């Protein structure tokens, strides 16, 4: 990943562990990372198996008074942040500052809708997981444990895609006009140069 001011990663179709390991390394290097569409992250294995594994994790509580924690997050954005935190020495000053450089969101917030989003080829499911293997969408797993905003995110994403398509169509038309204007100006300049050359200039 090239070092930039802020990298926005579209998490759709990425394998959770591979994505978390690559992002954690970049955070420790000093890179600011924003994860969007975290509900579309994929975990290998069936949802039945992943549900059992996550339930074991949720059962971890304080022996003397479980109400004191630990408090486990249920949203996809918080799940991926918790996974990345486990790959960072978060109790050190370096690890704490690295985690401050991470942001994660379900869907694509308005602030990042018109900015370039990238993917990580090494973490894509198409590259890392065989087609016959079972897989679980992180949003579906989160919904089993109390996160009930999947339908809302889908509605907002549909609206965003419509607006993005309209914006792209207008931008494409503008770029075509600019290109045509530049070609016309070039042809006109060539004609003027040829005329001046005829007069001996």
C-alpha positions as CSV (number, residue, x, y, z in Angstrom):
1,X,0.0,0.0,0.0
2,X,1.4,3.4,-1.0
3,X,1.9,5.9,1.8
4,X,-0.8,8.6,1.4
5,X,-2.5,11.1,3.6
6,X,-5.5,8.9,4.1
7,X,-6.4,5.6,2.4
8,X,-10.1,4.6,2.1
9,X,-10.6,0.9,1.7
10,X,-13.8,-0.6,0.3
11,X,-14.1,-3.8,2.4
12,X,-16.6,-5.5,0.2
13,X,-15.4,-9.0,-0.7
14,X,-12.4,-8.9,1.6
15,X,-11.4,-11.8,3.9
16,X,-11.5,-10.5,7.5
17,X,-8.2,-11.9,8.8
18,X,-6.2,-11.0,5.8
19,X,-7.6,-7.5,5.7
20,X,-7.0,-7.0,9.4
21,X,-3.4,-8.1,9.2
22,X,-2.5,-5.9,6.3
23,X,-4.3,-2.9,7.8
24,X,-2.7,-3.3,11.2
25,X,0.8,-3.3,9.6
26,X,0.0,-0.1,7.7
27,X,-1.3,1.6,10.9
28,X,1.9,0.8,12.7
29,X,3.8,2.4,9.9
30,X,1.9,5.6,10.4
31,X,-0.7,5.3,7.6
32,X,-4.2,6.7,8.2
33,X,-6.8,4.1,7.1
34,X,-10.6,4.4,6.7
35,X,-12.7,1.2,6.2
36,X,-16.1,1.6,4.5
37,X,-18.8,-1.0,3.8
38,X,-17.5,-3.2,6.7
39,X,-20.8,-5.2,6.7
40,X,-19.7,-6.8,3.4
41,X,-16.5,-8.3,4.9
42,X,-16.3,-12.1,4.5
43,X,-15.3,-14.7,7.1
44,X,-14.4,-18.2,6.1
45,X,-16.6,-21.0,7.3
46,X,-20.4,-21.4,7.6
47,X,-22.5,-19.0,9.6
48,X,-23.4,-21.8,12.0
49,X,-19.7,-22.4,12.9
50,X,-18.9,-18.7,13.1
51,X,-21.9,-18.1,15.3
52,X,-20.7,-20.7,17.8
53,X,-17.2,-19.3,17.8
54,X,-18.4,-15.7,18.4
55,X,-20.7,-16.9,21.2
56,X,-17.7,-18.4,23.0
57,X,-16.1,-15.0,22.8
58,X,-19.2,-13.2,24.1
59,X,-19.3,-15.5,27.1
60,X,-16.1,-14.1,28.4
61,X,-17.0,-12.0,31.4
62,X,-15.6,-10.9,34.7
63,X,-15.9,-13.7,37.3
64,X,-16.9,-11.6,40.3
65,X,-19.2,-9.1,38.6
66,X,-20.1,-9.7,34.9
67,X,-21.8,-6.3,34.7
68,X,-18.4,-4.7,34.8
69,X,-17.3,-6.1,31.5
70,X,-15.7,-6.8,29.2
71,X,-18.4,-5.3,26.9
72,X,-18.3,-6.9,23.5
73,X,-19.2,-4.8,20.4
74,X,-21.9,-6.2,18.0
75,X,-21.7,-3.9,14.9
76,X,-19.5,-5.0,11.9
77,X,-17.4,-1.8,12.1
78,X,-16.6,-2.5,15.8
79,X,-15.9,-6.2,15.1
80,X,-13.2,-5.4,12.5
81,X,-11.7,-2.7,14.7
82,X,-11.6,-5.2,17.6
83,X,-9.9,-7.8,15.3
84,X,-7.3,-5.2,14.2
85,X,-6.7,-4.2,17.8
86,X,-5.8,-7.8,18.6
87,X,-3.0,-7.6,16.0
88,X,-1.5,-4.4,17.4
89,X,0.3,-3.8,20.7
90,X,-2.5,-1.5,21.8
91,X,-1.3,-1.0,25.4
92,X,1.9,0.7,24.2
93,X,2.1,4.3,23.1
94,X,2.9,3.2,19.6
95,X,-0.1,0.9,19.4
96,X,-2.5,3.5,20.9
97,X,-1.4,6.1,18.4
98,X,-1.8,3.5,15.6
99,X,-5.4,2.7,16.6
100,X,-6.2,6.4,16.5
101,X,-5.4,6.4,12.8
102,X,-8.1,3.8,12.1
103,X,-11.8,4.6,11.2
104,X,-14.4,2.1,10.3
105,X,-18.0,2.5,9.0
106,X,-21.0,0.5,7.8
107,X,-21.9,1.7,4.3
108,X,-20.2,4.8,2.9
109,X,-20.7,8.0,4.8
110,X,-21.3,11.2,2.8
111,X,-17.8,12.5,3.6
112,X,-16.2,9.7,1.7
113,X,-18.7,9.1,-1.1
114,X,-16.8,11.3,-3.7
115,X,-13.4,10.2,-2.7
116,X,-11.3,7.4,-4.3
117,X,-11.8,4.0,-2.7
118,X,-9.3,1.2,-3.1
119,X,-9.2,-2.6,-2.5
120,X,-6.4,-4.9,-1.3
121,X,-5.8,-7.6,-3.8
122,X,-4.0,-9.9,-1.3
123,X,-7.0,-9.9,1.0
124,X,-9.8,-10.5,-1.6
125,X,-11.9,-13.6,-1.2
126,X,-11.5,-14.5,-4.9
127,X,-7.8,-14.8,-4.3
128,X,-7.7,-16.3,-0.9
129,X,-10.7,-18.7,-0.6
130,X,-11.6,-21.6,-2.8
131,X,-15.1,-21.3,-4.5
132,X,-16.3,-24.5,-2.8
133,X,-15.5,-23.2,0.7
134,X,-18.4,-21.9,2.9
135,X,-18.3,-18.2,3.9
136,X,-20.1,-15.8,6.2
137,X,-20.9,-12.2,5.6
138,X,-20.0,-10.1,8.6
139,X,-23.3,-8.2,8.5
140,X,-25.3,-11.4,8.7
141,X,-23.2,-12.6,11.7
142,X,-23.6,-9.3,13.5
143,X,-27.4,-9.4,12.9
144,X,-27.5,-12.7,14.9
145,X,-26.1,-11.0,18.0
146,X,-28.1,-7.8,18.1
147,X,-27.1,-5.5,15.3
148,X,-30.3,-4.7,13.4
149,X,-29.3,-2.0,11.0
150,X,-28.6,-4.1,7.9
151,X,-31.9,-3.1,6.1
152,X,-31.2,0.6,6.8
153,X,-27.7,0.4,5.4
154,X,-29.0,-1.4,2.3
155,X,-31.5,1.4,1.7
156,X,-28.9,4.1,2.2
157,X,-26.5,2.3,-0.1
158,X,-29.1,2.0,-2.9
159,X,-29.6,5.8,-2.7
160,X,-25.9,6.4,-2.7
161,X,-25.4,4.3,-5.8
162,X,-28.2,6.2,-7.6
163,X,-26.6,9.5,-6.7
164,X,-23.1,8.2,-7.6
165,X,-24.2,7.0,-11.0
166,X,-25.8,10.4,-11.8
167,X,-22.6,12.2,-10.6
168,X,-20.5,9.9,-12.7
169,X,-22.7,10.4,-15.8
170,X,-22.4,14.2,-15.5
171,X,-18.7,14.0,-14.9
172,X,-18.2,11.7,-17.9
173,X,-20.1,14.1,-20.1
174,X,-18.0,17.1,-18.8
175,X,-14.7,15.2,-19.4
176,X,-15.9,14.4,-23.0
177,X,-16.7,18.1,-23.7
178,X,-13.3,19.2,-22.2
179,X,-11.5,16.7,-24.4
180,X,-13.4,17.8,-27.5
181,X,-12.7,21.5,-26.7
182,X,-9.0,20.7,-26.3
183,X,-9.0,18.9,-29.7
184,X,-10.8,21.8,-31.3
185,X,-8.4,24.4,-29.8
186,X,-5.5,22.3,-31.0
187,X,-6.9,22.2,-34.6
188,X,-7.6,25.9,-34.5
189,X,-4.1,26.7,-33.2
190,X,-2.6,24.5,-36.0
191,X,-4.7,26.4,-38.6
192,X,-3.6,29.8,-37.2
193,X,0.1,28.7,-37.1
194,X,-0.2,27.5,-40.7
195,X,-1.7,30.8,-41.8
196,X,0.9,32.8,-40.1
197,X,3.6,30.7,-41.7
198,X,2.1,31.5,-45.1
199,X,2.6,35.2,-44.3
200,X,6.2,34.6,-43.4
201,X,5.9,34.9,-39.6
